[in-house]
Amino acid sequence: MSRRYIVTGGNKLSGEIKISGSKNVVTKAVIAACLTDEPVTLKNVPEITDNQALLEIIESIGGTVDRREDEVTITVKEIKNCELSLEEGARVRTSSMFLAPLLLRAKKAVVPNPEGCRLGARSIERHIEGLEQMGANIVYRSEDGYYHASTEGLVGTTYRFEKNTHTGTETLILAATLASGTTTIENAAEEHEIDDLIALLNSMGANVKRVEPRKIVIEGVEKLHGATYEIVPDANEFVTFAILSVLTGGELNLTNINMKIVGTFIEELKKCGIEYEERDNGVRFFAPNGINPSAIVTSPEPGFKTDWQGPWAILMTQANGESTIHESIYENRFGYVSELRKMGARIEYFQPEVSDPSSFYNFNYDPNSSYKQAIRISGPQKLHNAILKVSDLRAGATLIIGALIAQGESVIYGIEQIERGYEKILQRLKSVGAQIEEVEEE
């Protein structure tokens, strides 16, 4: 069954959009719930396919899931199955994090090589190395595509990540909560989602502290207990809808927000001449005097997040002049560029000069790679309709924005990627006046 969105662009949007709970928090929080045999209740949980995939994995290992509207209660009294199926594990990248609770509670785990968005070589070797240093024996068998792991008991260690890794930091935090002794994670990622995971774990009885911006210390405890925790609003969804507000008339009121976690984004908006109005129940963004061009370099938090650069590129197609975006986190995250070009966007690739690429880039830089790490965007440019294909989650959000501001009727294929991280995106956009429909065909 082929599914696609049909979008008629060019309409002014107005009304209210509530920001959902954070995808990058909830998909780790549900795994953290497996560390205890007591119930863990999560509130403000978005209905997204990535989350549903993880909940199904929890049921497959012996847990129970009780969902009521935006509240989910997870209870894993006993680990009954230590092997994730290939299909389950491939649906969402964070499935690799199940290594931690399975090793802690069952002393073994068989987890498939994860997939998620294809954003270049997103290896989990850094996660594996850290777990091995804590006492896990992990072997990857290429013939079946699984990591086979076992342990006689995880122990505390000091581990330093060579490169910034969000998921790797979280995996070692989970593993260290019930490990014997003290674990120190150096060059730990700074993302606010990690601090939210720490807050959840501490509410469950863990002892986790960020003692420095990039240093986290975990004192292992014997047991964790149940807890109730509310998931914070999604920063990436906020950025998507803030940019949509600017480009469609500035009359979208965004609610359930946390401005503190998007400070870098707000500062860049201000430089571009974009203003915002805070109201009692939300905020709206608008460009009273046009949009100034920008020069963005993505970087680990507290920098400009890589998840924001796709929607930002659409914004810059409407800026008055030439803008650049230099991607330093992934070697292949411009999958949306060819699609925007179909719509008339003037975007070209280029390779910036960097004095020490091996330390500047957050991936293993290959000077012989065919990928370029930056794009140059010339604006303002009127966009027109096109047939579009989504390459990954954030690219999907980018193409929806593009289709909504373009003239004519666009068709977007690969919408399953969008639904991985944006809750009921179709209904929410239609509620503010977007002309967008889903079509299915055999």
N, C-alpha and C positions, 0 to 999 in steps of 0.2 A: 504494500500500500504506500503510494507516494503522497506526501503531504507538503503543502507549500502555503505561503502567505501571498495574497494579492493586496497590494497597497496602492492607493491613489493619493498622491502627495499634493503639497501646495496649500493645505488648509491650515488656518490658524487654530491652535489648540488652546483650550482653557478648561479650568476645573481643578480638581484635587487628585493628587496621586500620593498614596501612602507608601512609604519606603518599607520594604519587607525586612525580615530578620536576615542577618548576614549569612550568606552561603559559606564563606570561608571560616566562619565560627561554628555553625551548626554541623557541618560535615565532619569536624574534628570532635565536637562535643558528644555526638552520638557514639563515637568510638571510645571516648573517655568513659562513657557510661558502662562500658564492658569491664572496667577495672574493679567493679564492686558487685557483690551478689544482692545488693539492695536496690530498690527502685530509684531511678534518676528521672526527674521531670524537667523537661525543657519547654519554655514558653517562647512565643513569638517565632515559631518554627515555620519557615516558608515551604510551600508545596512545590518543590522542584524535583526533577527527575534524579539528580545526583543524590539528594537526600533520601529519596525513596529507595534507590539502589542500595545504599548503606543500611537502611532499616531492614531490607530483605536479607542482607548478609547476616545481620544480628540474629534474625529468626533462624537462619540456616545453621548457626553455631550453637543454637539452643536457647536463645533469648526470646522474650516476648515483647511485643510492641503494642501499646494502646494509644491510638491517636484520636483526639477530639478537637476538631477545628485546628487552631494553630498551636495546640499543646500536645506534646508527645511524652509518654512515660515508658522508659526502657528498663526491663528487669532481666538480668542474666544471672540466675541463681547458680547455674552450672554450665561450664563449657562442655558441650556434648559432641562437637565436631570441630576439629582443628584445621580442616582443609576447605579453602574457598574454591568454588568452581571457577573454571577459566572464564566462563561467561559473566559471572558475578564480578570477579576482580577486574575484568577489562572494561566494565561500564564506567568506572570512576577511578581516577588516579589515586585518591587518598585511601583506597582499599589496602594499599601497602602498609598503612599504619596499623592494621590489625595485627601485625607482627608483635607489637608491644603487649597488648592485653593477652594474646594467645600464649606468648612465651611466659608471661608472668603468672598466669593462672593455670595453664595446662602443660607448660614446659616444652611445648612443640607447636609448630605452625607450618602450614604448606600454603603459600600465597602466590598467585600468578603475577607475572610481570605486568604492572599497571599500564593503562593507556591514557584516559582523559583526553585533553586537547593536545593535538600534535603541534607543539611549539618548539621543534628542534629536539635535541638530545637531552631530555629531562631525566637524566639517569638518577636512580636512587642509590647509587654506590656510596654516597656520603652517609646516607641513613644506615646502610648495611655495615659499613666500617665502624660506625659508632656503636651499633648493637653488638658487633663482634668484640669490641673492646670491653663491653660490659659483661662478656661471658657467654654470648650466643655463638653457636656453630651454625653457619649459614652457607649453603651451597646452592648455586644456581645451575639448574639442569636445562640446557638449551633444547634437549630432545622433547621435553614436555612443557617448557616455558614457565616453570615454577621455581620459587625460592623455597628450599627445604631447610627449616630451622629447628634447632633444639637447644636446650640449655639445662644445666643442673641447678641453675639459679642465677639470676642477673645480679651483678654487684656494681657498686658505685665506681666511677672513674672520672678522669678529667679528659675531656675531648674537645678539640678545637676544629671547627669547620674551616676548610680551606677557602670556600666561597660561601656567600650568603645563601642560606637555604631555609625557606619558610617551613615547608613540610618536614624537612630533616630535623630542625630544631624541635618541632612539636612531637615528632616520633620519639626522640630521646627524652623529652620531658615526661611523656607518658610512661616510657620504660623505667625511668628513674624513680617514679613515685613510690613503687613497691619494691625497688631493688634494695639490696643490703648495703648500707653505708651512704656516703655522700657522693653525688655526681655534680661536676662543674662543667657547664657548657660555655666554651669561649667562642668569640665571633658568632654569637647567637643572633638570629634575625630579630629585628626590632618591631615588626608589624604589630599593630594594636590588637589584631585577632589573636596573637599569641598571648598577650596579656589577659585577654578575655578567657582563653583556655586555662591559663594559670589561676584566674579567679574562680572558675568552675571547680578545678581540681582542689584548690584550697578549701572551698566550701564542702568538699567531700572528705576532708580530713588530711589532704596532702600538705607537704611543707615545701613550697616552691617560692623562690624569691629572685627577682631580677635585681641583682646587687649593683650592676652597672648597665649602661645602655646595651652593651653587647656581651653581658656575662650573666648567666643564670645558674643559681645553686639550688640543688634539690636534695633534701635530707629524706632518705627512704623511710617509709612507715610500714608497719606490719599489715594494716588493713585500711581500706577506704569504705566510707558509708554512703548512703543515699543522700540526695540533695535536690533542691528545686532552683532552677537558674533561668533567667530571662536572656534570650539572645539579643545582642545589640543590633541596631539598624545596619543595613548593608551599605558600606561606603561606595562600592563600585556601582551599585544601582543608583545611589544618590547622584553620582557624577554623570551617569547616563541621562537621567531625567533632568538634571540641571542644564546640561548642554541642549537637550531637546527643548527645554523651556526658552532658552535664549534664541534658538533658531526658528521657533514657531510662534513668536509674538510675545513671549514673556509673561503669559498669563496662567502658567501652571503653578499651582500652590503645592509644594512638597511638604508632607507631614511625616511624623515619626522619624525625626532626623537627629543627628549628632554632629554639629558643625566642627567640633574639636578634632574629629578623626579625619577630616578632609582639609586641614589647614593649608597644606602645600597647594592643593588644587585651588582653593579660594584665593590665595595670593597670586597665582598665575592668572586667574580670571581678572583680578583687579588690574594687573599690568596690561591686559588686553582691552581695558575700558569697559568691562562688564560689571554691572552693579547688581546688588541684591537688596531685597526688602524683607526684613524679618517681621512676621506677624505673630499674633498670639498663638496660632495653631500651625505655623509653618513658615515657609520662605519661598520667594519667587526670584528668578534670575532674569535679567533683561539687558539689552545693549542699546542705551538711548542714543548713542552717537557713533554707531558702527563698531566694528571689531578690529582691534590692532593685531598685527602679526606677532608671532612668538618664536622663541628658540628653546625647545624642550629637550632635556636629556633625562631619560628614565633612570632611576636608581633605586636601591633598596630604601625602605622607609627609614628615616623620615623624608626621603626625597619624593619625586614625582613617580607614582607607581606605574609599572608597565601595564597594568590592567586598564589604565586610563588613556593610553595613547591612541587607541583606535577611535573612540568618540571624540577625542581632542583633534584628531586629523580632520574629521568632518567639520568641526567648528572652524578650523583654519582654512577650509575651502571657501569660507565666507568672509575671511579676514581681508583687510585692505593692504595687500602686499605679499611678500614672500616669507613663509614660515618654514622651520625645520624641526624634525623630530629625530633624535638620535637614541636608538634602542641599545641599552647596555646589559639587560637582564637575560634575554633570549636571543639566539642567533637567527631565529626565523619567526618573527611576529608581525610581519607586514602582509599577511595573507589576504587582507581586505583591499589592498591597493589596486590590484588588477580589476576588482569589481567596481571600485569607485571610478576608475578610469572609464569603464563602460558607461558611467553616468555623466561623463564629461569633465570629471575632476582633472586638474592639471597637477600631476604628481610625478616626480622622477626620483629614482634611487641615486644615492652617492655614498662613498665610503669616506668618513671623516678621518683626518690624521690624528692618531693617538700615540703619545710617546711610548707607552708601555701597555700594549693591548692585553697581555696576559694578566695583568693586575687590574686594568680598568674594567674589563668585561667580566660579568658574573658567570660566564660559561667558559668552557675550554676553547679558547679562540684558535681558529685554524686560518692562517693567512691565505691558504689556497682555496678556501670556501667560496662558492659562487654567490653566497648571500651578501647583500649590502646591509650595513647597519644603520642607515639613515635615509630619510626621505625629505625632499624639498617640495613644498606645496605653494602654488601660486593662486592668489585669490584677489577679489571675490570671483567666483565662478558659478553661474547658474547650472544646476544639475537637472538632468532629464531622466526619464524612465529607462529601465533596463531589466534584463533577466539576470538574476544574481544568485550566487552560490556561497553559502556560509562555510568558512573554513574552521572556525573555532568559536567559543562562547562569546568573547568580547568583540570579535569581528562581526558576529551576528547582531549584537546591539548597534554596532557602527552602521551596518547596512540598513537596519530598520530606520535609524535616524535619517540616513541618506534618502531612503525611499519616501519618508514622510515630508521632506522638504523639496523633493524633486517634482518637476512638472510631469504629469501623466501617470500611467499605471505600471507599476513594477511588480515583478514576480520574484519571490525569495524562496529558494530551495535550501534544504539542510536545516530546517527550523528546529529539529531535535536538539541541535547544539545550543540554541537560544534557550530552550526550555530546561536545559541543565541548570541554569542559574537565575532565570527571571520568572518569578511566580506569576502565573495567569497573565502573561504579558499582553495577550490579545484583548482580553476583557478590560484590562486597565487602560489600555490605549484607546479603545473604543469609547470608554466612559468619558474621555476628555475631548472627543470629537474626531478622532483619527478614523479615516476610512481604510479599514484593514479587515480582511476576511481570511479564514482558513479553508482550503480546498483539498479534498482527498480524491485520489483516483487510483484505479487498479493498476 
